[in-house]
Structure formats: C-alpha cells, structure tokens
Amino acid sequence: MRLILFALFAAGALALAVVLLAWLAERRLDRLADAISFTDPARVPHVDVALVLGTAPIGPEGGPNVYFVNRLDAAAALWKAGKVKYFIVSGSTDEPAAMRAGLIERGVPPAVIYRDPEGFRTWDSVLRARDVYGQKRLVIVSQRFHLSRALFLARHLGIDAWGFEARDVSTPYSVFTELRRFPSALRAYIDVWRDVPPPASAGATVKIGVDRP
C-alpha cells in the first residue's frame, strides 16, 4: 500500500513539474519575442521573404478557421505595405495550397508565393526555410503565441527573424486549443536541445526569386 501511495505521489509530483516547466517555457518565449514581434506593418523591417506558418483552413466546427484567415490577412498586409517580396507558405497536406489560394485572393501575385508542403511542425517550417529555401533573414507570420516559439527557433538556427502578429481569435475553439501552447513551448526547447534534423524528404534546395514557385 505504501509503495502504491509513493508511486502515485511521485507521478503527481512529476506531472506538476512538467506543467510548471511548460508554463515557464511559454512565459519566457513570450518575453523573448517582445522586442522582435510587431502588430504594425510600419515597424517591420524590409525583408525579402516572409514565412507564413500553416494551420488547417477549415475549423473544427466546419467553417473557415479564423486562425488561418487572420494569418493570411496579416501576410497580405505585409505585401501591401511593401515590406516583403516573396512568401513561403509552410504547412502539411493541403495547407500550403489553401494558403497560396487565399493570398492570391487578397491580391498577392502567384509568382511570389512558394509552397512548402513539409512544414509538419514549426521546427520543420523554420529549419526548411533556412536549409531548403536558403533564407537567413525572415519575417514570420502567425499569432503571437505561435510566433514566440517560431522566433526562438529561428534565432537558435542563426536566422535574423522578426515576427508580424496576426490577430488572435476572440474565443478559442476549445480548451485544448488554448492550452496546447504550453507543451508546444516546452517542445521548442527540446527541439533546440536535440537539434532534430529536417524531414528525410527535404529534397533539393529552392532559390527564392529564381526557381519557379
């Protein structure tokens, strides 16, 4: 009985420690992003390429995903402000194609939009922007909670990166949607520590502005 109680206590203490670490990781990443993440396009440095991080185009309720819509609105605002020349839209499965279509609808020329269909995770998207698409300076577009870890990963990988914040949603789709940022922040530190390689199918390099999208 004592052994069972001890095991339960140890498991509870471990779970509490992980929760605390995840919360601290998210808070620290958010603070680190303060100086390099902006909501006003006028404050964003002129950079050749913006990396737009993917999410599903359709929300869990079956309608347009507001996170997705707001990211494309933010990316289009950068284009209209003359802050970037090209885009990498990075995500998995059908996300990049939907992102490209959405940017075209917002007035961005098709010839400047490059699709990265192997951005399975934030780490993959940022690493591939450097190693496959040859970028050492980037503006990254997403919501602030996502940007904070993307910027942390980019800076770790030697990329001069700034963030442009898309509007967040007024009401999260679920508690899970709201809370996932904390384990994701902890995972960003683990990715940096492990230095995970890109997906095996990274493929040939792409020259932005030279190769066709």
ChimeraX attribute file (.defattr): number of C-alpha atoms within 10 A of each C-alpha:
attribute: neighborCount
match mode: 1-to-1
recipient: residues
	/A:1	6
	/A:2	7
	/A:3	8
	/A:4	9
	/A:5	10
	/A:6	11
	/A:7	12
	/A:8	12
	/A:9	12
	/A:10	12
	/A:11	12
	/A:12	12
	/A:13	12
	/A:14	12
	/A:15	12
	/A:16	12
	/A:17	12
	/A:18	14
	/A:19	15
	/A:20	12
	/A:21	16
	/A:22	21
	/A:23	17
	/A:24	15
	/A:25	21
	/A:26	22
	/A:27	15
	/A:28	15
	/A:29	23
	/A:30	20
	/A:31	10
	/A:32	15
	/A:33	20
	/A:34	12
	/A:35	9
	/A:36	18
	/A:37	23
	/A:38	18
	/A:39	15
	/A:40	12
	/A:41	19
	/A:42	12
	/A:43	12
	/A:44	19
	/A:45	15
	/A:46	18
	/A:47	17
	/A:48	17
	/A:49	24
	/A:50	29
	/A:51	25
	/A:52	24
	/A:53	28
	/A:54	28
	/A:55	23
	/A:56	20
	/A:57	21
	/A:58	16
	/A:59	14
	/A:60	11
	/A:61	8
	/A:62	8
	/A:63	9
	/A:64	13
	/A:65	17
	/A:66	20
	/A:67	21
	/A:68	23
	/A:69	19
	/A:70	19
	/A:71	25
	/A:72	27
	/A:73	16
	/A:74	23
	/A:75	29
	/A:76	21
	/A:77	20
	/A:78	22
	/A:79	21
	/A:80	14
	/A:81	13
	/A:82	14
	/A:83	21
	/A:84	22
	/A:85	17
	/A:86	22
	/A:87	28
	/A:88	25
	/A:89	28
	/A:90	29
	/A:91	26
	/A:92	17
	/A:93	13
	/A:94	13
	/A:95	23
	/A:96	27
	/A:97	18
	/A:98	20
	/A:99	27
	/A:100	23
	/A:101	15
	/A:102	18
	/A:103	23
	/A:104	17
	/A:105	13
	/A:106	16
	/A:107	12
	/A:108	21
	/A:109	13
	/A:110	15
	/A:111	12
	/A:112	19
	/A:113	25
	/A:114	23
	/A:115	20
	/A:116	27
	/A:117	17
	/A:118	18
	/A:119	25
	/A:120	16
	/A:121	14
	/A:122	22
	/A:123	23
	/A:124	20
	/A:125	27
	/A:126	27
	/A:127	23
	/A:128	23
	/A:129	27
	/A:130	19
	/A:131	15
	/A:132	19
	/A:133	19
	/A:134	14
	/A:135	21
	/A:136	16
	/A:137	20
	/A:138	26
	/A:139	26
	/A:140	27
	/A:141	28
	/A:142	27
	/A:143	22
	/A:144	21
	/A:145	20
	/A:146	22
	/A:147	25
	/A:148	27
	/A:149	27
	/A:150	27
	/A:151	27
	/A:152	21
	/A:153	22
	/A:154	24
	/A:155	16
	/A:156	12
	/A:157	16
	/A:158	11
	/A:159	19
	/A:160	16
	/A:161	23
	/A:162	26
	/A:163	28
	/A:164	28
	/A:165	24
	/A:166	24
	/A:167	17
	/A:168	15
	/A:169	12
	/A:170	7
	/A:171	7
	/A:172	13
	/A:173	14
	/A:174	9
	/A:175	8
	/A:176	9
	/A:177	9
	/A:178	12
	/A:179	12
	/A:180	11
	/A:181	18
	/A:182	19
	/A:183	16
	/A:184	18
	/A:185	27
	/A:186	20
	/A:187	16
	/A:188	20
	/A:189	17
	/A:190	12
	/A:191	14
	/A:192	14
	/A:193	9
	/A:194	9
	/A:195	12
	/A:196	12
	/A:197	12
	/A:198	17
	/A:199	13
	/A:200	6
	/A:201	7
	/A:202	14
	/A:203	9
	/A:204	9
	/A:205	14
	/A:206	16
	/A:207	13
	/A:208	21
	/A:209	15
	/A:210	7
	/A:211	9
	/A:212	11
	/A:213	17
